[in-house]
Amino acid sequence: MNKSKHILVGIDGSEISESLVQYAIWLSKSNGLGIKLLHTIEHSHTTEQAHHEGNLTPNIRRELLIELSEEERKESKQLMAKGKQLISTAKNTVLAAGIDNVIAKLRHGSLPEAIEDLKDDIALVMLGSKGKSHSASDKGLGFHLEESIRATNTPVFIAQKAFKTPKKMLFAYNGSPTSKRALDMITKDSLYKDPIEVHVVCVNNDLELANQLAEEAKNILLKTNEVVLSKALSGDSIEQLTAYQKQNSIDLTAMGAFSHGKLHGFFFGSFTTKMIQNSDTNFLLIR
């Protein structure tokens, strides 16, 4: 991989952020990439007082605008202070792990906007599946998660669970152009160099075709991985893949992501999003 680029880690103070930093440390030690810690500040200011602007005189309206401006200034100062504390704590954790190539970045705006702006310096994006407003038991995903994934063409690591060094990876392969790109990237531009047991799983109602595709991917992955298993399954893809994850204690699921456009996802739902929602594993998504 391009060593001049960084692993971009989005942290927001959520429950998963601490684990996300640990996964970033694991990957950095494995692939030699530096780490860029990012915290974004989005302003959603609303005044505590209700105002009826239609009944206001020009002087009162001007006073209220001054009041709102002051409230926004205070809010911005508080958010900046919290953000600086978050990235400072995370940076110290990375440094303590023996990684010197670490940058802490604080910026205003949304996370997808930041990823879009920084994409030329990024080799991998790392995000938590849930934002600060979600509890660990909440099945919902972060508000900006899908938009953030779509903002980059680099691989995206999604953390969903407390840190544990990944030992088993499921690679969901179906022979589609997106899954072939994922296979190519995993094989030629490995994000990890630590030994990991790879399970190639293909789900197709034509079991003979599923087995053929799974074996095809397995033989390619054996060039760079010592242990690769293959499995052909039939039925509903999400049900079969999530069941396999549980039955085989999978730590990380790798797959192509968002092969359809936003409009298709709006009407039919995104396979990628549904997989993340219905799984307990971490994800490595490749566009």
N, C-alpha and C positions, 0 to 999 in steps of 0.2 A: 504494500500500500504506500501511498505518497506520505512520507514521514514529515513533510512540511505542513501537512494539514492536521487538524485536531479532532478529537471526539468532543462534540458539543453536548453538554449535559444541562438540560433545563430543570432548574430546581425552584420550588415555590413554597417550601415549608410544609408540604403535605406529609402524611405518614410514610409515603413511599420514597420521599426524597433521600432519606439517609441510606436506604438500600440501594437506590439508584447510583449514588456516589460510590458505594462499594462495588457495584457491578462495573462502573467506569474504571475503577482502579484495577479490577481483575482483567478487563480487556486491554487497558493500557500496558500492563505488565506483560500481557501475552503478545500484543502486536507492536509495541514500542511507540504508539502514537501519544502525543501530548493531550492534555485535557483542558477544555475551555468551559468553565462554569458560567452559566447564564441565568440571570433572574430578570424578568421583565416586570415593569410597573404599568398597570393599566388603571386609568382613573375612571371611577364610576361615581363621581360626587353628586350627592343630592342634599340639599339643605334640610335641616331639621324643622324649619318653619314653613308653614303653608302660606302662600301668598296669592292674592287675587289681583293679577296685574291690571285687569281692566278698570279697577277702582283706584289705581295709584296715581298720585300726582308725579310730575317729572322729578321733583326733589326726592320724594320717597323712593322712586324707582332707582335713582342714582345711588342713594344710600344702600339700597338692597344689593345692587351690583357690586358695590365696594365690599359689603359684608360677604357676599358669595365668593368674591375673589380672595378675601382673607381666609375663608374656610378652606378653599381649594389649596391655598398656599400651605396652610397648616397640615392638610391631608397629605400633600406631596412630600413635605418634610418628614412626616411620620413614616410614610411608605418607603422613602429613601433610606431612612435609618434602619428599618426592619430588613430591607433588601441587602444593605451593606453587611448587616450582622449575619444574614443567611449565607451569603457567598463567602464571607470571611471564615465562618465556621467550616464550611465545606472545603475551602482551600486548605485550611490547616489540617483537615483530615487527609487530604490527598498528599500533602507534603510529609505528613507523619508516616505515610505508607511508603515513602521513599521515591516519590515521583516529583521531580523538580520542574518538569515542563508543564506548568499549570498556569492558566490565566483566569482571573475572575472578572466577569463583565456584568455591569448593571446598566439597563437601558429602559427608556420609556417606550410604550407601545405594546402591541400584542405579540405573543409567542410566534405565531405563523409569520408575521411581518419580520421579526428578528431572524428567523430561520431563512427566509427568503433573502434578506440582506447579507447574511453571513455565509451563504451556501458555497461560495468559491473557496472558503477556508475550511470546509467541513469534510471529513472522511466518513463520519458516522454521527447520527443524531441519537441521543438517549433521552427518553421521556418516561414519566410515570403514567400509568393507565388512568389514574384518578388525580384530580386536582385537590387543592386544599379544602374545598367545600364538600368533598366526598369522604365518608368514613370507610374504614377498611372492609366492612361488610356490604357496602353499597355496590350493587351490580352495575351502576351507571358508569360511563366513561367520562374523562375530562372534557370540558366544554369545547376546547380548541384542539382536541387530539387528532381527529380526522383531518382537519384543515392544516395542522402542523405537519402531518405525514405527507400530505399532498404538496406541501411547499418545497419539498426537496426530492431530488432523484438519488440521493445517497441512501444507504441502508439505514433503517430506524430500529433501534432496540427499545422495546416496551417492557418496563419492569412492572410486575404485578404482585410480587411476593418478596418476603424478607430474603436478604442475601444468603445464597448458598452456592458454592462453586459448581457451575453446571457440569454434570457428568453424562447426561443423555439428551440428545437433541432429536426431535422429530422433524423431518423435512417432508412437507406436504407437496407432492409432485403429481401433476396431471398431464404433462406434456404440452401445456399451453405456452404461448410465447413468453408470458410473464414468468411462469415457473421455470422455463428454460434459461431465462436471464438470471433468475435466482440461483439455479444450479451452476451456471457459469461463474457467477460472482463468488459463490461459496467455495468453488473448486480452485479458481485461478487467483482470487484476491482475498484470501482467507482473513477473516476478521479476528480469528483466534488461532493460537498455535498450541494451546494445551490439548492433551489427548481428550477426545470426547466421543462417546458412542453414538453413531448416527443411525436413526431409524428412518428409512425411506418408506413412506406410506402413500399408496395411490388408491383412491376411491373411484370406482367406475362400475356401473351395472354390468358391463362386459368384463368379467373377471380375467379372462384370457388377456385382454388388452391391458387391464390394470397391472397384471403380473409382468407383462412385457415392458411397460413403462417404468415400473418400479425397478426391474432388473437393469434397464438402460441407465437410470440415474445412479443406481448402486455401483455399477462398474466404473462410471466416471468418478464418483466420489472416492472410490478405493485408491485412486491415484494420489490423494492427499490425506486420507484418513485411514487409520489402521483397522478400525472396527466399524463395518457398515452392514446393517441388516435391512431386509426389504420385506414389505407386506402388501398384499393386494386385498382390498376390501370392496364390498358392494353395499349400496344403500344410501341413506342421506349423508352427505359429506361431513356436515358439522357434527352430527350424532356419532358417526364412526370415528372421526378424528379425535373428538374430545374423550370418547370412551377409551381409545387407544392410549391417549395421554395418561389417563388415570391408571389403567391396567399395567402400564409399563414404567410408571414413575418418571415421566418425562419432565425435564427441567426447563427446556427451551424449545420453542416451536419456530421453525424457519419456513417462510413461504413467500410467494409473490404477493403483492398487495395492490388493491384497487385497480384491477384490470379493466373495469368499466368506468365510465365517466360519472360525474356528480349527479346528472339527471337520472341515470339508471339507478343509482343508489337511493335517490330520493323516492322513487316509486316502488322499487323492489327490495330496498335494504341492501347494505353492503355485506358481502360474504366476509370480508376482512374484519369489519366491525363486529359482526355476529360471532365470529370465532374468538375474538378477544373477550367479548362479554361472557361467552359460555365456557371459557377455559380458565384454569388456575395457573398455567405456565407463563413464563416470560415469552416474549416474541422477538424474532428478528425478521423484520419486514423488508422486502426488496422490491422496488418499483420497476 
